[in-house]
Amino acid sequence: MESDTRLTTLDDVLRPHLPGSAGVMTVLVEIPPGSQGTAPHRHSGPVFGYLSEGSMIFELEGDAPRLINPGEAFSEPGGEVVHWQAANALDDRWTRFIAVMVCAPGVPMLAYLDDEEIALRQPLRHPSAREAEV
């Protein structure tokens, strides 16, 4: 029997590293208008997201910041890779996305960098991101 259900691939990631005995957490992230979002951080496992509303400036360590719009998916590998930005690109509306995070057991799903590590990792940012902060 055929189905009228449609499947659309939004993101396709080659087998990510999964921490042993990992848990999976699904969260709704809401970023207020004009907010820079969370401070630089990392996740213990991969993260897969889908932007449902607004626009977000998304920057992972080594990659140029990019704009993500409603209906677009994004991912990050987790582990040691720093998530530098998840900023609301709009001054007049909230940005909202769903994130599915694979978490190592006993490790917080989000770990912020301290000022010393931020300074040490600055050279690993994409040149366009470093120039934008000057």
N, C-alpha and C positions, 0 to 999 in steps of 0.2 A: 504494500500500500504506500502511495506517495504522500508526502506531507506538504502543506503550504507554508511551513515554517522556514524562515530565511536565516542563514548563518553568514555573517560577514566577518572576515578576519580583520581585526583592527591592529594587531601587533603579533609578531611571530618571533620568538626568542629561542635561539638554540639552547639546548639543555643547560639551564643555569645551575650554579653550585647551590646545593641545598644542604644546610646544616643538619647533622645527624639528629634524629628524634625531633625534627622541627615542628613547630606549631604554625598555624596559619591564622592571621587576623585580618578582618575586613573592616575598614574604617571610612567614615565620611569626613573629609577635610574641608573646612570652610574658612576662607581667607577674606577678611574684611576689605572694603574698598581702599586702594592705595597702600595696603600693607606689604611689607617686605617678606612676610611669612616667617617660617621657622629660621632660626640661626643655622649656620653651617653644622651639619650632622652626618651621621652614617647609620646604616641599618645592619643588623646581624645577618640578614639574608636578603634575597632579591625582593623587589617591590614591583608590582604591576598596577598601573593606574589608568583611569578613564575620566577625562574632564567632561563634566555634564553642564557646566554653566560658567560664564565669565571667560577670562583669558589669563594665562599664567606664563610668567617668565621662568623657565626651567633650566637649571645649569648643574651638570655633573662635572666632577673633576676631570680636566683635560678636554672637555667638549665646550664649544661655543654656546653661550646662552641662546635658547630658542623660545619662540612663542608657541604655546599650545592653546588651541581653540576648542570650543565645544565639539564633541564627537570624536576627538582625537585620543589615542591611547599613548602611553609612555611607560618606560620601565627603567629600572636601575639595578645593577648587579648586586648591590649590598656589599658586605665585607668591609674592606679598607677604602673603598671608593667614597669620596666625600660628596654629599649633596649640598652644593653651595647656595642655590637659590630655588625657591618655589614662591615667587612673589606675585601678587595680584597686579596685573598690567592695567587694570581699570581703576580710576579714581571715584567712580560713581556707582559701582555695583560689586556685589560679592562674587567671588570665584569659588566654585565647589567641585570637588572630585572625589571619586571612590578609589581607595587604594587597597590592594590585597598584598599583605606583607607576610613573607615567610620568616619566622623568628626562631633563632637558636634558643634552646631551652635554658632558662635561668639568666638570659641576657635581655636587657631592656630592648624594646623594638626600635627605639630611637636614642642615640647617644650624641650629645652635643660636644663640639670641639671646644677646648679652652683657648684662651687668647694666645698662649704659646704655640699650640699646635696649628692654629689658624695662620700665625706668622710663618711657621716652618713650611706649611703646605701651599702658601701663596704662589710660589714658582710653578706648581703643578697645575694651576688654573690655565685655561685657554688665554692667549695673549689679549684677545678682545675683551675678556672679562676683567683682566688686570688693568687695562687701559681705561675702562669705563669707571673704575673706582678711584682713579687719580684725580 
